[in-house]
C-alpha cells in the first residue's frame, strides 16, 4: 500500500469516491478547485493505492492566520470530509501521512470531520455536532403523512395560506437572490458571512448538482435554501429567512418544497446538515422526522494541548457579535468573507 499525492487525475479520484460506501458529496475532487479559487488555501489531497488501485482518499487544506493559528482541516466550510477508505488499515496509513504533513508544515493541529468515529490512539474527538437523515420516498405525500407531525404540517400550511411562493434554479439571478437574503440574515445573527464568490464557484463546479430555492411574499424575496445532490442523497447546505417574515414559517415551507423536489427527482435520503446539539437549528431540523446522526470531529494535536474552539458562539466573541449586528449589510458583506476565510 502506498500513499501518494493527488496527480490531477480527476477521473481516478471521483471514480473511487463514487463507488465508496464511506464517501459523501464533500469528497468529490471539485471541492479542491472551489476552495483554492475562492480562498487560496493550499490543498494536500492524499490517495492510498494498492497495486495501482485506489483504496482510500483524504482531502486536506492548510489554513494559516496570525490570529486563528495554522491548521490542517478536512473539509473546511462544510460538516463532513475526513478519511474515505475501504478498510481501517488504509485509513490509518492516510492519517499517518496527514500527521506527517501536520508536523512538516508546523501546523498547530489536524482536524477531520467524520460521519464515523475512527478509534485511533493518536486522535482526540469532539462530539458537539450532529445531523438528521430523513428517509425519502418517490411519493412526497408519504413523507408528509408518515414523517411530519401535525404541528409541522400546520406550519407549512401557514406559509401557503400567506401566499408565499417558492421558485428554484441555479443561475446568476438565483445566486444573487440567495446571497442577498443569506447575508442580511447572517448580519442580523452577528455572524460574518462567506463571500458570494464561494456560491458562484460551487455552482460553476457542480452545476448539475445544485439547486437554490427562494421564498417570496408580495414580490419580496424573504427566504432561501441552497441544496446539493449526490448519490441519491440531497444535502441541505445553507438556508435563511428574514426576521420580519418568520411568523409565516417560510423556512418550513422551503424545506418541504426542497423535499418534494428531491423525492420527485429520485433522491432517497435527505441530510439536513450539521448543527450544534440542542441549539435552535438542531430542534428545527429534528421536527422533520429524520434520524439523528452523530458527527465526529477528530484531531491530532501537534502544537497545542487542548482541542480548539473556533466557534463564533464562544463567549469571548460576544462583544464583537453585538457590534456586528449594528453594522450596515454592505460593510459586513465586504469584511465578512475576509474573516470567514480563516474560520472554516
PyMOL commands that set and color helices and strands:
alter all, ss='L'
color gray80, all
select helices_A, chain A and resi 10-19+25-27+30-39+88-104+140-146+150-161+172-189+196-205+207-209+243-248+250-264+280-286+315-324+329-340
alter helices_A, ss='H'
color red, helices_A
select strands_A, chain A and resi 2-5+42-50+53-65+69-74+83-85+109-114+124-135+165-169+210-217+220-230+233-241+269-271+275-276+291-301
alter strands_A, ss='S'
color yellow, strands_A
deselect
rebuild
show_as cartoon
